Amino acid sequence: MHSSHPFQTDAAGRMRPFGLYDPANDRDSCGVGFVCRVDGTAHHAMLRDGIRILVNLEHRGAVGGDRSTGDGAGIMTQVPDGFFRKVWTGLRLPPPGEYAVGMTFLPADAALAERCMRAFERTVKAERCEALGWREVPTDRSTLGPLARSTEPRVGQLFVGRGEIPADAFEARLYVIRRLVEKEILSWKNPAAAAFYVVSLSSRTLVYKGLLNGHQLPEYFPDLLDERFVSPFSLVHQRYSTNTLPTWALAQPFRYVGHNGEINTLRGNINRMRGREALMRSPVFPGEDIEKIKPVILEGGSDSAVFDNVLELLVLAGRSLPHAVMMMIPEAYGGRTGLTEDKHAFYEFHSSLMEPWDGPAAMAFCDGRWIGATLDRNGLRPARFTVTRDGLVALASETGVLEFAAEQIHQRGKLQPGKMLLADLKQNRIVPDNEIKAEISRRRPYRRWLRENRIELRGLFMPSQAPHVDPERLTRLQHAFGYTDEDLRILINPMASRGQEAVGSMGNDAGLPVLSSRPQLLFSYFKQLFAQVTNPPIDPLREERGMSLESNVGRERNFLDESPEHCRGLRLHHPILTIDDMVRIAEARHPDLLSRRIDMRFRADGGGAALDEAMERIFAESEAAIASGAAILILSDRDVNAEWAPVPCLMATAGLHHHLLRKGLRTSTGIVVESGEPREVFHFALLIGYGADAVCPTLAFQTVRSLSESSLLEQPLPPEIAMDNYITAVKKGLLKTFSRMGISTVHSFYGSQIFEAVGIGPDVIRRFFPGTASPVGRVGLEAIAPESLHRLRTAFTRDGRL
């Protein structure tokens, strides 16, 4: 505890959850930039220019309540070999590239800092490298504000020799070392050990950062003012923590990136990465090494830190830095983007490996050889660049951060949506966006792999069909699933008649379900979150080029590898399946499309205990189905009757999704929901946001057919046209829904959990909706089950006859 206010921090200054505050919701918006010499020659001027960029971007940062603590500032440079040899004459360093520097934050307590240092050294030696010695980094704490000083760490640099490790495996071994020591110290019971943090550990790059403003950075770290400290580049970052609390460790740049923006899909990205860890294999990390680096994502990191964790793994496992960035922040590659076939195939193939990390982003990146920047597909963050005639490249969130005479300037411009500015310090040239992406897109035969392995539903574009249902049974099913006259007239009818949702007034003045005495659908307890502050929502009409409903369903494979088998999932153009589509999936015999129906019902005479038992059965049957080769699980409530009530499909979907994540099985299968419950856009958005890969709203389709055949639509339409209109309305609504959170693709929206619950009790949240905020918790299974049963009893007689 560092102050008298009720919020609690650990030794590193990271906030713990308290009341309505949850650090998992933290985001930030910042200023970022880099400057480099394309010829690769090292100059101290690159540091001076980098610091000047920081100072000129200081208005994009923020200052704490003490008026002197910044939200964070930092600089990444090349390891300054000559500087270290001159300032540390007592140590004999190996040749450049044969050693690494570990910039480290240590606890303020001397004894605990010593213990951390010894643990770091033991890990280095255990991994067959050599701990050469520690250098205490000079700092001037007089420049710090009170808030920064209260959590100030000691700063040390551990020099690590390559030892027995081959030169081309050194960086990967350093990664293993860092993850092992991080996990060991994290496991200590001493809470003050939370101050330990490895800022960077590399033979190529070095990061100086802290809870500072731009002008404080060189004052706090006198190393940066030393003329002997030279580098061919510097990448800088000035942090503005829009709605997060700053810490020393969360200052940027991180080990590979400096990020201006937000990752809106963060929760889904994290969950899916955890699911992929069970399949991770790489020759770079043989044997037990792959287990040493798990988990890939460090708890408590910001969205930018988590992005950096994953990018680091992709690069060290063998992909080039530009390749990995293209994989995580792909361009829009829909039908009207004008991309070449090779680039389109590259992005489509990699969508089978990883979803876009979606959100507004200007991402600067560097690994010592490549330095560059890219924008997200919508270009919602600024990035301006200047190239001089003598080979200097400067990029920043604003123009004018460095002054150049007019005769010096060779080129000026701004990054376009999805485009990349890249300098290759090995080949000593600027690589055009088209050239680098064309080269990467042709390294593997992605077009041929897709053509020969992609699976599509041939009937997806056939007229939509729904089997005829006896009117009396249809009415009873509508009662069982809670349909109301309002659903028929105001929701479904306009969607089937006009292909879009009815226009209504803004806002929702309905009473909270938790306060209602009437039975409620579980969907009603959830509210969508919206983009806030500097994170803009997207206009899905104007930004149509960047929006996408395409996705893959089925078994995933090791994302650290690439092979033809990686794209053998079921390719969907949108996530709404017809009843005919479900028949085709159920009858498919392709080994990568084998499906298993999982009964999504519970006994009507058992109440909350029966619902709990049904959830456990769903989990067990799903595990068994995956073990027997099922690549798609179909959660179905199609056989509802008086004895068997429908499990709320949202609970079944979210619960199964998280259960499979915990078991390491989520990437082994797709989840398709076949249910009579969903009918409005928000229902589909919730199901997809909590893990459903596709949804078939069986009763909604049957209802549309009935309205058409009964001439109850707003205009006479054949059932097939009306059902297509309904699907079109859902598609438009989905685009509108996830664009409100600044998300462009349904692939990124899967499992993103961009919702909060109002009234759901903590036990239900913990078991089935982990990671969801529920500030007011009350409703448990013993209340959810009777709501389903009440609807069932209004629909069916006691003996089950209609």
Secondary structure, 3 states (H helix, E strand, C coil): CCCCCCCCECCCCCECCECCECHHHCCECCEEEEEEECCCCCECHHHHHHHHHHHHCHHHCCECCCCCCECCEEEEEECCHHHHHHHCCCCCCCCCCCEEEEEEEECCCHHHHHHHHHHHHHHHHHCCCEEEEEEECCCCHHHCCHHHHHCCCEEEEEEEECCCCCHHHHHHHHHHHHHHHHHHHHCCCCHHHHHCEEEEEECCEEEEEECCCCCHHHHHCHHHHCCCCCECEEEEEECCCCCCCCCCCCCCCCCCEEEEECCCCHHHHHHHHHHHHHHCCCCCCCCCHHHHCCCCCCCCCCHHHHHHHHHHHHHHCCCCHHHHHHHHCCCCCCCCCCCCHHHHHHHHHHCCCCCCCCCCEEEEEECCCEEEEEECCCCCCCCEEEEECCCEEEEECCCCCCCCCHHHEEEEEECCCCCEEEEECCCCEEECHHHHHHHHHCCCCHHHHHHHHCEECHHHHCCCCCCCCCHHHHHHHHHHCCCCHHHHHHHHHHHHHHCCCCCCCCCCCCCCHHHCCCCCCHHHHEEECCCCCCCCCCCCCCCHHHCECCEEECCCCCCCCCCHHHHCCEEECCCECCHHHHHHHHHCCCCCCCEEEEECEEECCCHHHHHHHHHHHHHHHHHHHHHCCCCEEEEECCCCCCCEEECCHHHHHHHHHHHHHHHCCHHHCEEEEEECCCCCHHHHHHHHHCCCCEEEEHHHHHHHHHHHHCCCCCCCCCHHHHHHHHHHHHHHHHHHHHHCCCCCEHHHHCCCCCEEECEECHHHHHHHCCCCECCCEEECHHHHHHHHHHHHHHHCCCCCCC
